[in-house]
Amino acid sequence: MVFSAGDGEADLLAKWMIVAAVGTLGACSAVAPPYGRYSRAVIFGIRFPLLDAKLGWILMECPNVLMSLWFLLYGSDETCLKSPVNLALLSMFVLHYVNRSFVFPFRTRGGRPMPVPMMLFGALFVSINSYLQCTHLLRSRIYPNSWFGDPRFIIGAATFSAGMFINCQSDGILRRLRRPGETGYKIPQGGMFAYVSGANYFGECVGWIGFAIAGWSLPATAFALYTLSNLAPRARKHHLWYLEKFREGYPAGRKALVPFVW
Ligand SMILES: NC(=O)c1ccc[n+]([C@@H]2O[C@H](COP(=O)([O-])OP(=O)(O)OC[C@H]3O[C@@H](n4cnc5c(N)ncnc54)[C@H](OP(=O)(O)O)[C@@H]3O)[C@@H](O)[C@H]2O)c1
């Protein structure tokens, strides 16, 4: 039994995030968010400044790490902070975002510049999400030590680890497609790219689904759904983009996001 000391605020925010995920699925299916290969300065007829890709990614993602740090130092409930399970779940979240905010941007090669509104929108979302996950894990819910032995934690943590491995491996494969200074696109090979065009997104989705299983909570589930809602359409757009660009040269059996299925 997981003790919940009043998850009201986090659960309410999580429900709003699920509603937002439905809207995001529709919006991202209609138009690809303007970063990476779809980056553009003119959005809705207005020209915006572009940020260097590395800086854009750092500014967009670092609120995750800063918010977690702030909660750990000033905003947490002492009982939550003393629960090893709470800290283990928080560590998964923080480790992922240390990589995404500070390792991934510095290692990317030739990333397209990012329009300022994209960075601001992303930073707003990650701030809300990190507030949600931190409120849940550091203020509301207290997991007993026995949760470490619960099949949900064991399966979820293993799934999270597998997802993060695939995500980092795929990011690395994409990075190595370019020599320093190069900016073009090639066909990614190896790892989960043997099966899907969005191997990095597949890993990311699997990882956050694992996180949701490990925590068995509405906030973590809402985050997993939000991740799927923006990455599934993006994986499909990438897949169609590859087919258009490389035509017969593109591996025929490769799917967009889900191996052998879609
Ligand atoms: N949790 C979430 O909701 C969420 C949302 C978005 C992203 N993410 C994660 O953030 C990471 C980056 O996402 P992304 O959308 O930027 O991924 P992406 O479009 O696959 O691009 C990743 C990097 O690889 C380069 N690249 C991509 N395809 C390439 C190719 N065929 N040849 C050479 N270089 C290539 C890109 O350069 P260009 O910039 O020049 O295209 C970029 O630097 C992923 O791991 C993703 O899972 C998570």
The ligand as a Gaussian input file, in Angstrom:
#p B3LYP/6-31G(d) Opt

LIG

0 1
 N        9.858000      13.892000     -23.648000
 C        9.473000      14.617000     -24.692000
 O        8.311000      14.993000     -24.784000
 C       10.477000      14.985000     -25.766000
 C       10.115000      15.923000     -26.745000
 C       11.034000      16.233000     -27.743000
 C       12.280000      15.629000     -27.779000
 N       12.618000      14.736000     -26.825000
 C       13.923000      14.051000     -26.888000
 O       14.939000      14.960000     -27.251000
 C       15.883000      14.355000     -28.144000
 C       16.032000      15.185000     -29.418000
 O       14.770000      15.290000     -30.061000
 P       14.665000      15.812000     -31.571000
 O       13.220000      15.910000     -31.881000
 O       15.558000      16.994000     -31.778000
 O       15.319000      14.553000     -32.346000
 P       15.798000      14.446000     -33.864000
 O       14.947000      15.264000     -34.776000
 O       15.909000      12.992000     -34.155000
 O       17.253000      15.135000     -33.872000
 C       18.229000      14.806000     -32.910000
 C       19.599000      15.313000     -33.372000
 O       20.102000      14.487000     -34.419000
 C       20.235000      15.226000     -35.655000
 N       19.689000      14.333000     -36.693000
 C       18.434000      13.814000     -36.729000
 N       18.283000      13.009000     -37.789000
 C       19.451000      13.023000     -38.445000
 C       19.914000      12.390000     -39.648000
 N       19.124000      11.561000     -40.346000
 N       21.174000      12.622000     -40.066000
 C       21.991000      13.442000     -39.330000
 N       21.618000      14.066000     -38.202000
 C       20.355000      13.855000     -37.743000
 C       19.421000      16.486000     -35.473000
 O       19.939000      17.559000     -36.246000
 P       18.976000      18.760000     -36.797000
 O       18.658000      19.638000     -35.625000
 O       19.839000      19.446000     -37.823000
 O       17.724000      18.128000     -37.389000
 C       19.572000      16.720000     -33.972000
 O       20.809000      17.336000     -33.690000
 C       15.369000      12.936000     -28.426000
 O       16.078000      12.006000     -27.657000
 C       13.918000      12.984000     -27.989000
 O       13.471000      11.728000     -27.515000
 C       11.740000      14.410000     -25.815000

